[in-house]
Each structure stands twice: as structure tokens, then as C-alpha cells.
């Protein structure tokens, strides 16, 4: 696997500085969260930004995935809105259009995958109705993904409509598309008590295209630095080694942006040290 870091943990840095710092620390992958100041899909100079970032990724030897969880990119008043399960078709179309643009960016950068989530149901829609909305939206997004052969890695997220792996499995079964896979957040699975982490990893091994990682406590959705939560990471690393996971293993500590450089360094040191204990350097490929 490739140790990586999410740019939402460098929210106060320019993207060129964040990439240079992460590469110098030793990270081999970066999860780029699209936002107002980072590859904004609606920016008039987007083509220039893409050329710049693509050159920086090449220069620093970084692979990438594109993340679509910018908090107020689409609506300055409402966090993470609108979504694929919003009440109106017009709102859902805004999210679909954003994801289509994000796929174009991912393809232009040569990214491994595009990561996204469902959003939260804000009206009185039944679970069946919300799932129908989500399936329809995903099918629309998959059409654009198919033009580029871009893999879509869907993330179950606490508090959202698709929060647990069981509901993700239902969605994947409805879609049954070769470009529709999984972003697994290690902390989320632990937080929700959604199964033993090694078993979840092995079950979804064929569809596991992106990983988010942080420490966490059961029942509390708070992203913590490693060693501050409850997760036993040794079985996680061993499971990833067994399945020969070769994708990005991206630290997600967005609320630590105020101390980004120190946190990124400490996270790299901790992960490098503890992953070696899983049985060899094969688990810690950073270039």
C-alpha cells in the first residue's frame, strides 16, 4: 500500500506547498479534496490549475485520488449540501453535475479513483425512496465515469444515509457496475461497530480502491491522531498485507490543519513503525 494524506488536513496551505511537504515527509499518495482554493471545478482557470497540480504530482512522485467532501463548496450556507439524496431533483442534479466535473479532473490528473458519499436525508423520505434517489444519482455519475474508465470509490459515512457496510452492500448490489467500488474509512467501521476490521477488509478486497485512516473511539465520530483512540491497527495491517492491497492509505485529520506539518510527520512516523510490525516492509510502500 501507499501511505498518503488528505489535503483537507492542510486546509491553510497552498496546494503546491502541501504536496511538497507531504512528499518530503515520505508520503507516496495524496487524497485531494476539491475546494474553493484547490482545483475548484467551477474556477475559470481550472485548466491551468489541473496542469499545475499534474506537474507537481509527477515531480514529487505522488499518486492521487480525488475527494469530493468539501464542506461549503456547493452551498455557502449549508455544510455538504446539496447531495445525491436531497429532496428535490434540482438539488440532486447539482451534486451529480459536481461529481461529473470531479471525474473529469480525476481523469486529467491520472488519479486512481474518485471518492464520494451519499449525504444525509433531510426530509421525510423513506429508506426505500432515499435509496432510489441515490441509485439514480450514482447511475448518472457512472455514465461519466465510464467515458474515462474512472473508478468510483463510495464511502459509508456516520450520520449519512449510507453509513454502514450493510447499506453500502445494498447500494452496490443495486448498481452492479465494474467501476463502482469502496472507500473504506477504518475509523468509521470501528466507530459504528460495523464488524471486525480484518473481516470487513477481506470481504471487500476486490472492491477496496481507497482507504481513509485515523484513530477513533467506538460510538464517537471524532477523527483522532494515532494512539489517541481504541483501534488495534496490527490486525488491520495484516489483513491489508494478506489481500495485497496496493492502493492509497490516506490519513484524514482535517481538524488538525492548524498543526498540519507536525501532525503529518507524526502520523507518517507512527504508521511506518506500526505497519512494519505486521510482517515486513511490503505493507509500507511509500513511493
N, C-alpha and C positions, 0 to 999 in steps of 0.2 A: 504494500500500500504506500501511498504518498502522503506524508504529513502535510497538512495545509491549514490555512487560516481564512476566516471570513472577513471581508473588508468592512462589514458592519462593526467590527471591533476596532477599526481605525477611522471612526466617523469624523474625527477632527483633523485628519491628514489629507493631503492631496493624494490622488490615486498613484501618481508616479513615485511619491515618497513612500507610500505604504508598500508598494511592490518591491522597491529597492530594499527596504528594511527587512521585509519578510524573507526575501531571497538571501540576504546577508546573514540572517539568523540560521538559515538552513532549510527552510520550508521548500517543498517541491511542488506545491499546488496552492491555488488561491480560489476561494469562492467569492465571486464579485457580486455584491448586492447592488443592483441598479438603483440609483437615487438621483436627487436633483443635481448633485455635483459629480456623479460617477456614471458615465455612459447613459445619461438621461435619454430615453428613447424618443422624446419629443423635442430635444435640443436641435436648433438649426444647424449646429456644427457637429452633428453626430458622426458623420463620416470621418471628419478629422480626428475626433476622439477615438473612434474604433482603430484607425491607423496607428495612433499613438500608443494605445494600450496593447495592440497586437505586437508592435515593435518592442515594447517593454517586456511582455511575456516571453518573447523569443530571446531577448538579450539576457534575461535573468534565468532562463531555463525553467519557467513555471508553466505547468498545465493549469487548466481552469475549468470551473463550472460557473454558470450564471444563476444567480439567486434573485428572486422576484419579491422579496419581503420588505421592500422599502415602506416605511410606516405612513408617510403622508405624500407620496409621490402622485397619486391619482386624485386625492381629495385633501385639501389643506385643513379641513375641519374634522375629519373622521379617520382615525387610525385604521390602516389596512382596508379601506373601503374604496370603491365597491369591489365585490368578489364574484366568484362563479355561482354562489348561492344567494345573491342579493334578490330582493323581492321582485324587481322589475326586469323585463327583458333588456331595457335600455341600459340599466346599470351593469347587468351581466355582460352585455356587449362591450362595454368599456374595458372590463377586465380581459375579455377574450382578445380585444384589439391590442392591449398592452402586452399580453403574453405572446401574441404573434410577432410583435416588434422585438420582444426579448429573444425569441427564437432566431430571428434574423441576425441579431447581434451575436448570439452564441455561435451561429454558423460562421459569421465573418471572422470571429476570433479563433475558430477551430476548437471550441470548448468541448469537453467530454459530454456534458448534459446540461439541461435547463431544469432547475428545481422550482417547484411551486406547491401551493396548498389550496385547500377548499375555501377557507373563510368561515365565518360564523353565521348561523341563521338568525336574522334579526326580526323576522315576522313570525306568524303562527303556522308556517308551513309544516306539514307532517314530515317525518323522516323519509317516506317514500317520495313525496313531492320534492324535497330538497335534493334527494339522490338523483331524481330525474333532471333537475336543473344542472347538477354537477356533471352528470354523464353527457348531457347535450353540450355543455361548455367544453368539456375535455375533448369530445369528438371534433368540435370546431378547431381547437388548438392542435389536435393531432393531424389535421389536414395540412396545416402549415409545417408542422414538424416533418411530415412525410416528404415535403418538397426538398428538404435539406438533409433528410436522414438523421435528424437530431433526436437524441434520446430525451424523453421527458421523465424526470425523477420526482415522483409525487411524495410529499412529506405529510404524514399524520402529525397533527399539532394539538396539544392540550387546549381545550376551550373552543376548538373549531368543530365544524360538522364532522369531518373525518379526523377523529382524534386517536382512535385505537386501531390496532392492526386488523381486527376483525372487520371493521368498516372499510379499511383500505382494501382488504381481500374482496369484499363485495363489489367495490368500485372496479378493481382490476378485472374481476370476473365479468362484470357488465361490459367492459371495454374490449378485453381480449385483443390487445394490439401489441405488436412486437416492439414498438417504440415507447410503450408505457411501462415504466419501472418504478423504483422506490428510492427515495431519500430517507434513510433511517437516522433519526436522532437518538443516540444512545441514551441521553438523559431523559428524553420523553418516554421511552419504553420503561425505564426504571421508575420514573415519576408516577406513571399510571398503573404500575404493577401489571404490565401487559405481557407477561411471560418471562421466562428465563432468557437473558440476553443471548447466550450461545445458541439456544434452540431457535430463537427468532431469526438470528443471523443465518443459521444453516437452512431454515425453511425457505428463506427468500434469497438464497445465494445466487440464483440465476437472474434475479431482477434487481439486485442491490448495486446501484450505479453511483451512489453518492452517500457519504456519511457525515453527519454533524456530531460533534462530541464536546462534552463538558461534564463536570461532575454535577450531581443533583441528589436531592433527598426525596424519598417516597412521599407522594401526595403534595409536594410543593414545587410548582413550576418556576424555579429560580435557577438560572444558569450560574454555576459556581466554578471557581478555579479548582484544579485537580488537587485532591486531598482534603477539600472542604466539605464534600458530600459523603455519600454512602456507597458509591458504586465500586464493586470489585472488578478492576479492569483486566486482571490477568486472564480470566476465562474469556473475556471479550477478544483480547489479542490472540489467544489460542484458537478461538473459533474463526477469526479472520484469516489466520495462517492456514487452517485446515481447508478453507474454501478457496485459498489462493486469491484473496481479494486484492486487486491491483489498482483500485480507484483512489479518489481523494478521501482523506480522513481529516475533516475540516473543523478546527476549533471554532466554537461560536460563543463569544463572550462580548456581545455588543455593549452591555452596560459597563464594561471595563475600558471603554475608549479613552477615558480621561487619563489612563495609565497604560496606554496601548503597548508601548515598546517593552516595558518591563513584563507585562502580562504575557506578551507573545514569546519573549525569551524564556520565562519560567515555564510556560506551557510546553515549549519545544524541549526543554531540558527534561521535564517530568515525563513526557510521552516517550522520548528517546530512551530514557533509562528504564522505564517500566515495560515498554514493548520488547526490549531485548530479553527481559526475563521470561518471555513467552516461549522461547526456544530458538532464538537465533536472529541474526540481523535481517533475515528475509522479511520480517514484519515491519521494518523501518526503512523503506526505500524512500529517500527524500529528494532524489534527482531523477 
